[in-house]
C-alpha cells in the first residue's frame, strides 16, 4: 500500500503540473484537466447499471461549455446541406433488423420522415408504459421539435434536439471536434466534485432555486414549471459546474461514443486489478440490453427536462441511458470535445464512431 500511495502521489503531482490548459481555449469550450475519479454511484437513486463504482483516469480535453444550440447546428446545415436522420424516411430493412423475428412490418404510411415527440397525457397513466407519452410524429425534426406546425423561431439559444447519434458525429467532424467518451463526459460533469450525487454537490433539488431544468410536478401529466421551462431551456440558464460547464444535469440527454451495456462496469472491473484504474476507457466492444436485445444502443448522459424522481432521476452525473444511434428524440442533443493539439493523431483516431483509438474493453 505504501508503494501505491507513493505512485499515486507522484502521478497526482505530475497531473497537477500538467493541469493547466495547453493553450488558448477554442471558442465556447472549457478545459478539463486530466485526472482520476470514481466512476459510477451507489447513491440511493442509482440504478444497477451505475455499479460497481470503479476508478477511471482520463487525459485532459476541451469540452463545449454548453450543449450544441439550434443556431450552431443551423450553421452546420447551411454550410454542408446535411439532412438529419429524422428528416429522411426510415429504411424498412433497418427497422426489421431491430425487431424480434416474426414481428409484423410497420404500416407503409408510417415509413415517412418522423421522430419521437413527448406528448403529455391528459390523465394519470402507468409509468411502465412509455408509449403513454411518446408519439412517432410525422414531420418532427430539429427544425420542428413538436411536429410540422412547430418551429424553433426565437430559440436559437436552445439545445438542438431530434439529432441522432449519426447526426451528432457529422456535426462534430465538421466542427473539428469529436463526441466524448462516457468516462470523459462523467468526469467533466462532476466538475471536480469527487463522489457527489449531483453536479452541484450533495444538496437535494431546490423548488425555490432550481439547479437544473427537469420535470416538476406530477409526471407525465402536469409540469408546474417552477424552474421556468416546460421543455428545453436556453443553454446556460442555470449555474455552471466547477469546470464552467452548463446543463450537465437536465435540459437534454447528450450522446457519447460508448456502446451501451447494463453490465459494462462489472465487465470492466473484472479486467482490472484491485488497485488499478481504467485509462481512457471507451466502453464495451458491442451493445446489449436484455430489454431490447435486437437494438444496438449508444450511451446518452445527463438526463433531460423530463427527469422526475418518481420516474427518472437521471439528472445525476453517474446516470446512464442507452439509445438507438439512428433515433432522434425531443429530449436528446449533444456537446463536443477536443483533445489537445499535441495529441492530434490520437484525436483523429478517437473521432472514429467505434472509438477504437482508446482502451477497448
Secondary structure, DSSP 8 states (H G I E B T S, - for coil): -HHHHHHHHHHHHHHHHT-S-SSS--TTEEEE--EEEEES--STT--GGG-S-EEEEE--EEEESS--BHHHHHHHHHHH----GGGS---HHHHHHTS-TT-----GGG-SSEEEEE---SS---TT-GGGTEEEEET-BTTBTTSTT---TT-TTBB--S--HHHHHHHHHHTT-EE--HHHHHHHHHTT-TT-SBTTBS----SSS-SSB---EETTTEE--TTS-SS--BTT-S---TTS---SSBSSEEEEEEE-BTTHHHHHHHHS-TT--EESB---SS-B-GGGTT---EEEES--TT-BTTTB-TTSTT-EEEE-TT--BTTEE--EEEE-GGGHHHHHHHTSTT-TTSB--
